[in-house]
């Protein structure tokens, strides 16, 4: 009988307690306390930014030298799938904007939900993201990457891809982007230019940036930015839109703000990345036979499309031929239609067939990156999923169905002992991709 310990996993809104082998290695972010006065820290960062004049001065001057009392300010915020504390970030931004003479009424400020390729946010989700007072007091629009009538042409990439961006953002005199700097499975880190691409970009450039060859690049991976073609294109295109101001934060596992980084996009983002590197990257001495992971709980684990991140970060700690057990609630199911249709295609028998289809000449589907990333993980390790979805849905997504996390891990340990003659090594990532294992040996 294995000795066990109890571990609390981030799962949905309430979490999940599981019993795991006592020898399991628990990998968590570095313990960093939340800022004692986060509202004050945000206001201070806006007033004393990095590589930029204060936001109020930028708003007052706009692109030229005249007041913006009749102009427009566009503020890009993340949708409900990201735990960005918009309710803390927006009031100091708006205070600076209005202090420079911009009215809150139509014609003054527009808040754009940077959905990327996600579905539009519901009115309830908009209120949850912004807070009821801001949601009711300002013009709020959902970005729609597929609706070209809402986009404006920006440029054409060296690969010949046209770049279209949300017209309301492009036509604003002051463009403010916000976000949360966390590890990302192929962009290296989120935040910074990701607010523009994919946040408010058109479908064609998003699909190209997230295309099969780009994702297959060896540097398109967790916590790598230099030489990462996805990260570099995101930043380059964002800079072409001439963002006026960037406000990013880092969070701890309790979703408390640990750092505020504001100012010129590159300067602010690089400072946020440096803090994220300290908090989220954790060294490991070897790879593990079994890795238990999450997708950070709600709202990040709303669906499988988002939860592939938790599977992918677990693969950083898993040995070839090992096992990954992911806990992700997936209350919204698999994801949007295009992703679901590709992932569950009846004529594709498994991950290898999916990879071959995605890499076939001329193949392109919305949201294919999620399928590709999952298949790349499964080429390395067997994957089990504990979620709110029924067995048939889980298995249609080419994943093993997990009815009970504790029992599944214990069975995998017994199986490993029988096959290999030694106890399995087990790692646990209770906060999913808020912890990125980095092999040191």
Wavefront OBJ file of the C-alpha trace (Angstrom):
o trace
v 0.000 0.000 0.000
v 1.473 3.340 -1.061
v 1.749 6.071 1.557
v -0.229 9.071 0.365
v -0.486 12.811 0.777
v -3.344 15.160 0.031
v -2.830 17.902 -2.574
v -5.270 20.668 -3.500
v -5.492 21.267 -7.239
v -6.766 24.399 -9.003
v -9.937 23.123 -10.687
v -12.996 25.119 -11.673
v -13.936 27.660 -9.029
v -13.711 25.440 -5.957
v -10.603 23.348 -6.532
v -10.108 19.602 -6.144
v -8.453 17.602 -3.358
v -6.593 14.473 -4.484
v -4.562 11.773 -2.777
v -1.165 11.180 -4.378
v 1.949 9.171 -3.495
v 3.773 10.685 -0.550
v 7.005 10.816 -2.574
v 5.436 12.976 -5.287
v 7.285 16.215 -6.031
v 4.955 19.203 -5.805
v 6.022 22.020 -8.136
v 4.545 25.427 -7.339
v 5.354 29.020 -8.284
v 7.840 30.832 -6.089
v 6.021 32.172 -3.050
v 5.574 35.874 -3.758
v 3.224 37.938 -1.638
v 0.614 40.092 -3.288
v 1.300 43.821 -3.256
v -0.079 45.402 -0.058
v -1.706 48.247 -2.014
v -2.356 47.002 -5.560
v -4.564 49.952 -6.510
v -1.859 52.363 -5.402
v 0.804 50.364 -7.248
v -1.178 50.549 -10.494
v -1.699 54.308 -10.103
v 2.010 54.767 -9.347
v 3.077 52.743 -12.396
v 0.772 54.779 -14.642
v 2.147 58.030 -13.240
v 5.811 56.905 -13.401
v 6.024 54.501 -16.334
v 8.956 52.753 -18.013
v 10.356 54.367 -21.164
v 7.375 56.659 -21.560
v 5.824 59.895 -20.284
v 2.962 59.445 -17.806
v -0.301 58.269 -19.333
v -2.082 61.525 -18.556
v 0.503 63.474 -20.580
v 0.236 61.045 -23.489
v -3.534 61.307 -23.534
v -3.405 65.087 -23.334
v -1.099 65.339 -26.347
v -2.528 62.416 -28.338
v -0.785 61.871 -31.654
v -0.346 65.583 -32.135
v -0.485 68.632 -29.913
v -4.194 69.230 -29.485
v -6.495 68.209 -26.665
v -8.440 64.992 -27.021
v -11.643 66.367 -25.528
v -13.448 65.290 -28.681
v -11.143 62.426 -29.665
v -11.171 58.766 -28.783
v -9.207 56.493 -26.483
v -9.276 52.720 -27.082
v -8.469 50.378 -24.198
v -7.919 46.687 -24.974
v -8.688 44.219 -22.173
v -8.587 40.422 -22.041
v -11.755 38.351 -22.139
v -13.116 36.121 -19.376
v -10.698 33.257 -20.167
v -7.805 35.238 -18.638
v -7.559 36.059 -14.910
v -6.526 39.663 -15.570
v -7.652 41.896 -12.667
v -9.312 44.428 -14.971
v -11.425 45.813 -12.140
v -8.212 47.003 -10.480
v -6.437 48.121 -13.646
v -9.172 50.117 -15.341
v -10.097 52.739 -12.693
v -6.569 54.301 -12.566
v -6.358 54.190 -16.366
v -9.716 55.900 -16.704
v -8.816 58.443 -14.033
v -5.730 59.429 -16.062
v -7.728 59.526 -19.281
v -10.493 61.691 -17.853
v -7.960 63.845 -16.008
v -6.544 64.713 -19.429
v -9.943 65.943 -20.584
v -11.430 62.919 -22.356
v -15.141 62.420 -21.596
v -16.490 58.939 -20.771
v -19.391 59.354 -23.177
v -19.601 57.938 -26.701
v -16.836 59.608 -28.670
v -14.487 59.598 -25.706
v -13.534 56.085 -24.618
v -14.151 52.648 -26.099
v -13.215 49.467 -24.241
v -12.448 46.583 -26.605
v -12.673 43.007 -25.352
v -9.649 41.390 -27.020
v -11.241 38.057 -27.817
v -8.695 36.971 -30.421
v -10.341 33.955 -32.034
v -12.529 33.223 -29.008
v -16.281 33.652 -29.026
v -17.811 36.984 -28.086
v -18.187 37.678 -24.386
v -21.747 37.579 -23.079
v -23.186 40.634 -21.262
v -22.746 38.736 -17.995
v -19.104 38.013 -18.795
v -18.466 41.636 -19.769
v -19.815 42.702 -16.397
v -17.659 40.091 -14.668
v -14.544 41.259 -16.536
v -15.053 45.015 -16.133
v -17.242 45.336 -13.078
v -20.881 46.452 -13.289
v -20.190 50.199 -13.013
v -17.644 50.365 -15.828
v -19.636 47.944 -17.977
v -22.683 50.200 -17.686
v -20.871 53.519 -18.081
v -18.666 52.984 -21.154
v -18.983 51.801 -24.707
v -17.791 48.188 -24.759
v -17.292 46.176 -27.944
v -16.302 42.578 -28.577
v -13.555 42.142 -31.142
v -14.598 39.845 -34.001
v -11.599 38.474 -35.908
v -13.803 36.994 -38.615
v -15.814 40.124 -39.426
v -13.624 42.037 -41.878
v -16.052 44.967 -41.934
v -14.884 45.772 -38.393
v -11.172 45.624 -39.277
v -8.669 47.973 -40.876
v -5.674 47.037 -43.024
v -2.281 47.456 -41.357
v 0.433 45.743 -43.421
v 1.436 42.565 -45.240
v 4.006 40.274 -43.610
v 7.156 38.959 -45.285
v 5.273 35.660 -45.633
v 2.657 37.460 -47.739
v -0.090 37.478 -45.101
v -2.308 40.538 -44.858
v -2.601 41.959 -41.353
v -5.964 43.441 -40.433
v -6.647 44.859 -36.989
v -9.744 46.046 -35.154
v -10.682 49.377 -36.747
v -11.841 50.977 -33.502
v -8.401 50.314 -32.042
v -6.507 51.478 -35.133
v -8.479 54.690 -35.528
v -8.149 55.751 -31.895
v -5.710 58.549 -31.175
v -4.648 56.879 -27.938
v -4.294 53.087 -27.880
v -3.868 51.412 -24.480
v -3.197 47.681 -24.180
v -3.438 45.684 -20.965
v -2.701 42.139 -19.928
v -1.244 39.519 -17.612
v 2.314 38.237 -18.076
v 2.350 34.466 -17.631
v 4.170 31.578 -19.328
v 2.705 30.619 -22.706
v 3.035 27.289 -24.461
v 4.188 28.657 -27.841
v 4.436 32.451 -27.492
v 6.928 32.218 -24.627
v 5.036 34.657 -22.430
v 1.660 36.336 -22.658
v 1.097 40.053 -22.194
v 2.706 42.806 -24.239
v 2.008 42.516 -27.962
v -0.360 39.599 -27.453
v -3.086 42.149 -26.672
v -2.937 43.118 -30.360
v -2.033 39.768 -31.964
v -4.163 37.764 -31.448
v -6.229 40.031 -29.156
v -7.633 42.471 -31.721
v -6.200 41.044 -34.947
v -7.959 39.556 -37.954
v -8.390 35.820 -38.406
v -5.936 35.501 -41.297
v -2.877 36.754 -39.394
v -3.897 34.885 -36.232
v -4.091 31.619 -38.164
v -0.773 32.356 -39.850
v 0.933 33.295 -36.589
v -0.481 30.159 -34.938
v 0.154 28.010 -38.034
v 1.607 24.508 -38.067
v 5.129 25.484 -39.112
v 5.295 28.355 -36.619
v 4.176 26.104 -33.752
v 6.640 23.444 -34.864
v 9.612 25.827 -34.520
v 11.941 24.596 -31.723
v 11.926 28.001 -30.019
v 8.140 28.401 -30.111
v 7.756 27.091 -26.600
v 7.331 27.899 -22.929
v 9.267 30.897 -21.578
v 11.370 31.431 -24.727
v 11.161 34.831 -26.439
v 14.476 35.412 -28.235
v 14.375 33.668 -31.593
v 10.754 32.626 -31.039
v 9.039 33.503 -34.358
v 5.570 33.631 -32.798
v 6.570 35.990 -29.997
v 8.617 38.198 -32.308
v 5.838 38.533 -34.894
v 3.306 39.340 -32.171
v 5.524 42.102 -30.836
v 6.489 43.478 -34.263
v 2.895 43.732 -35.436
v 1.774 45.266 -32.152
v 4.471 47.930 -32.494
v 3.315 48.704 -36.031
v -0.031 49.775 -34.561
v 1.835 52.366 -32.473
v 0.376 51.511 -29.069
v 0.415 54.557 -26.837
v 0.706 52.780 -23.506
v 0.980 49.253 -22.104
v -0.104 48.102 -18.648
v 0.762 44.533 -17.620
v 0.747 42.711 -14.289
v 2.065 39.487 -12.816
v -0.017 37.441 -10.386
v 0.628 34.768 -7.786
v -1.292 31.519 -7.408
v -3.929 33.345 -5.330
v -4.515 35.760 -8.263
v -3.010 38.635 -6.272
v -0.958 41.253 -8.125
v 2.777 40.800 -7.510
v 4.093 43.355 -10.001
v 2.835 46.224 -12.167
v 4.638 47.165 -15.371
v 3.518 50.193 -17.346
v 4.799 52.416 -20.128
v 6.274 51.807 -23.572
v 5.232 48.345 -24.735
v 8.657 46.690 -25.019
v 10.051 48.202 -21.821
v 6.970 47.338 -19.768
v 6.666 43.843 -21.204
v 10.343 42.990 -20.690
v 10.114 44.067 -17.054
v 7.033 41.877 -16.625
v 8.767 38.917 -18.258
v 11.730 39.253 -15.900
v 9.364 39.092 -12.916
v 7.451 36.174 -14.453
v 10.688 34.255 -15.000
v 11.516 34.599 -11.296
v 8.078 33.519 -10.161
v 6.988 30.807 -12.537
v 10.026 28.849 -13.792
v 10.964 26.009 -11.438
v 14.028 23.765 -11.851
v 13.685 19.971 -11.905
v 16.613 17.509 -11.673
v 15.051 14.860 -13.926
v 11.938 14.002 -15.923
v 9.094 12.113 -14.271
v 7.130 8.980 -15.091
v 3.768 10.535 -14.159
v 2.856 14.238 -14.119
v -0.373 15.533 -12.589
v -1.392 18.986 -13.809
v -4.212 21.523 -13.979
v -5.077 24.489 -16.150
v -5.050 26.993 -13.247
v -8.738 26.460 -12.522
v -11.507 28.879 -13.515
v -11.596 30.788 -15.829
v -8.604 29.239 -17.603
v -10.123 25.733 -17.625
v -13.460 26.737 -19.171
v -12.962 24.329 -22.084
v -10.485 21.809 -23.465
v -9.278 24.264 -26.119
v -7.852 26.439 -23.324
v -6.843 23.518 -21.121
v -4.351 22.119 -23.608
v -1.926 24.537 -21.909
v -2.027 22.513 -18.694
v -1.352 19.356 -20.672
v 1.515 20.993 -22.564
v 3.278 22.367 -19.483
v 3.038 18.947 -17.861
v 4.913 17.530 -20.847
v 7.877 19.716 -19.852
v 8.307 17.464 -16.826
v 7.259 14.114 -18.360
v 9.620 11.513 -19.764
v 9.129 9.976 -23.196
v 6.455 7.297 -22.860
v 5.283 8.659 -19.514
v 1.795 9.628 -18.397
v 0.014 12.956 -17.871
v -3.156 13.296 -15.797
v -4.889 16.645 -16.281
v -7.639 18.087 -14.092
v -9.595 20.722 -16.045
v -13.284 21.372 -15.480
v -14.197 22.197 -19.110
v -17.656 23.412 -18.118
v -18.071 24.812 -21.651
v -17.088 21.489 -23.241
v -14.421 21.089 -25.887
v -14.411 24.541 -27.510
v -15.669 26.295 -30.618
v -17.035 24.393 -33.591
v -13.978 24.441 -35.891
v -11.689 23.155 -33.145
v -14.146 20.486 -32.062
v -14.773 19.259 -35.612
v -11.063 18.870 -36.312
v -10.244 17.266 -32.966
v -13.069 14.722 -33.156
v -12.888 13.990 -36.901
v -14.123 10.394 -37.306
v -11.665 9.743 -40.140
v -8.645 10.616 -37.969
v -7.717 7.741 -35.688
v -5.465 9.545 -33.217
v -2.825 12.195 -32.506
v -0.417 11.109 -35.246
v -3.154 11.245 -37.866
v -4.149 14.691 -36.608
v -0.566 15.949 -36.915
v -0.277 14.577 -40.439
v -3.532 16.313 -41.427
v -2.468 19.653 -39.873
v 0.926 19.556 -41.618
v -0.527 18.569 -44.998
v 0.025 21.187 -47.759
v -2.596 23.933 -47.820
v -4.391 22.745 -44.698
v -5.728 25.535 -42.450
v -8.538 25.537 -39.881
v -9.583 27.981 -37.205
v -8.186 27.032 -33.783
v -6.057 24.203 -35.157
v -3.234 25.194 -32.816
v -5.028 23.580 -29.876
v -5.310 20.288 -31.723
v -1.686 20.453 -32.852
v -0.386 21.207 -29.343
v -2.415 18.365 -27.842
v -1.177 15.934 -30.496
v 2.443 17.020 -29.893
v 2.039 16.276 -26.185
v 0.467 12.887 -26.895
v 3.385 11.997 -29.146
v 5.446 12.099 -25.942
v 3.113 10.817 -23.216
v -0.261 9.142 -22.639
v -2.865 11.647 -21.435
v -5.791 11.260 -19.042
v -8.414 13.952 -18.444
v -10.540 14.511 -15.352
v -13.297 16.988 -16.183
v -17.037 17.598 -16.053
v -17.414 16.189 -19.572
v -18.855 12.695 -20.133
v -16.655 9.753 -21.074
v -17.757 9.731 -24.709
v -16.755 13.383 -25.193
v -13.374 12.859 -23.551
v -12.616 9.776 -25.603
v -13.782 11.466 -28.812
v -11.035 14.010 -28.087
v -8.498 11.129 -28.085
v -7.941 11.320 -24.323
v -8.250 8.628 -21.665
v -11.245 9.233 -19.409
v -10.402 9.739 -15.739
v -13.250 9.145 -13.332
v -11.221 9.689 -10.152
v -7.867 11.511 -10.075
v -6.507 9.676 -7.030
v -7.449 6.224 -8.279
v -6.086 6.899 -11.774
v -2.676 7.984 -10.453
v -2.520 5.036 -8.057
v -3.372 2.630 -10.895
v -0.688 4.198 -13.112
v 1.820 3.765 -10.265
v 0.883 0.086 -9.842
v 1.133 -0.472 -13.571
v 4.535 1.212 -13.715
v 5.881 -0.934 -10.879
v 4.676 -4.108 -12.581
v 6.177 -3.142 -15.948
v 9.453 -1.555 -14.838
v 10.204 -3.128 -11.470
v 10.539 0.207 -9.666
v 8.311 2.836 -8.115
v 7.108 5.544 -10.469
v 8.383 9.080 -10.068
v 5.500 11.550 -9.809
v 5.387 15.334 -10.191
v 2.399 17.566 -9.445
v 1.662 21.039 -10.855
v -1.285 22.191 -8.701
v -1.447 25.557 -10.487
v -0.836 24.262 -14.001
v 1.023 26.587 -16.321
v 1.676 29.101 -13.562
v 4.610 26.750 -12.940
v 6.948 25.821 -15.810
v 9.396 22.968 -15.102
v 12.894 23.515 -16.479
v 15.258 20.544 -16.582
v 18.597 21.491 -15.014
v 20.569 18.270 -15.530
l 1 2 3 4 5 6 7 8 9 10 11 12 13 14 15 16 17 18 19 20 21 22 23 24 25 26 27 28 29 30 31 32 33 34 35 36 37 38 39 40 41 42 43 44 45 46 47 48 49 50 51 52 53 54 55 56 57 58 59 60 61 62 63 64 65 66 67 68 69 70 71 72 73 74 75 76 77 78 79 80 81 82 83 84 85 86 87 88 89 90 91 92 93 94 95 96 97 98 99 100 101 102 103 104 105 106 107 108 109 110 111 112 113 114 115 116 117 118 119 120 121 122 123 124 125 126 127 128 129 130 131 132 133 134 135 136 137 138 139 140 141 142 143 144 145 146 147 148 149 150 151 152 153 154 155 156 157 158 159 160 161 162 163 164 165 166 167 168 169 170 171 172 173 174 175 176 177 178 179 180 181 182 183 184 185 186 187 188 189 190 191 192 193 194 195 196 197 198 199 200 201 202 203 204 205 206 207 208 209 210 211 212 213 214 215 216 217 218 219 220 221 222 223 224 225 226 227 228 229 230 231 232 233 234 235 236 237 238 239 240 241 242 243 244 245 246 247 248 249 250 251 252 253 254 255 256 257 258 259 260 261 262 263 264 265 266 267 268 269 270 271 272 273 274 275 276 277 278 279 280 281 282 283 284 285 286 287 288 289 290 291 292 293 294 295 296 297 298 299 300 301 302 303 304 305 306 307 308 309 310 311 312 313 314 315 316 317 318 319 320 321 322 323 324 325 326 327 328 329 330 331 332 333 334 335 336 337 338 339 340 341 342 343 344 345 346 347 348 349 350 351 352 353 354 355 356 357 358 359 360 361 362 363 364 365 366 367 368 369 370 371 372 373 374 375 376 377 378 379 380 381 382 383 384 385 386 387 388 389 390 391 392 393 394 395 396 397 398 399 400 401 402 403 404 405 406 407 408 409 410 411 412 413 414 415 416 417 418 419 420 421 422 423 424 425 426 427 428 429 430 431 432 433 434 435 436 437 438 439 440 441
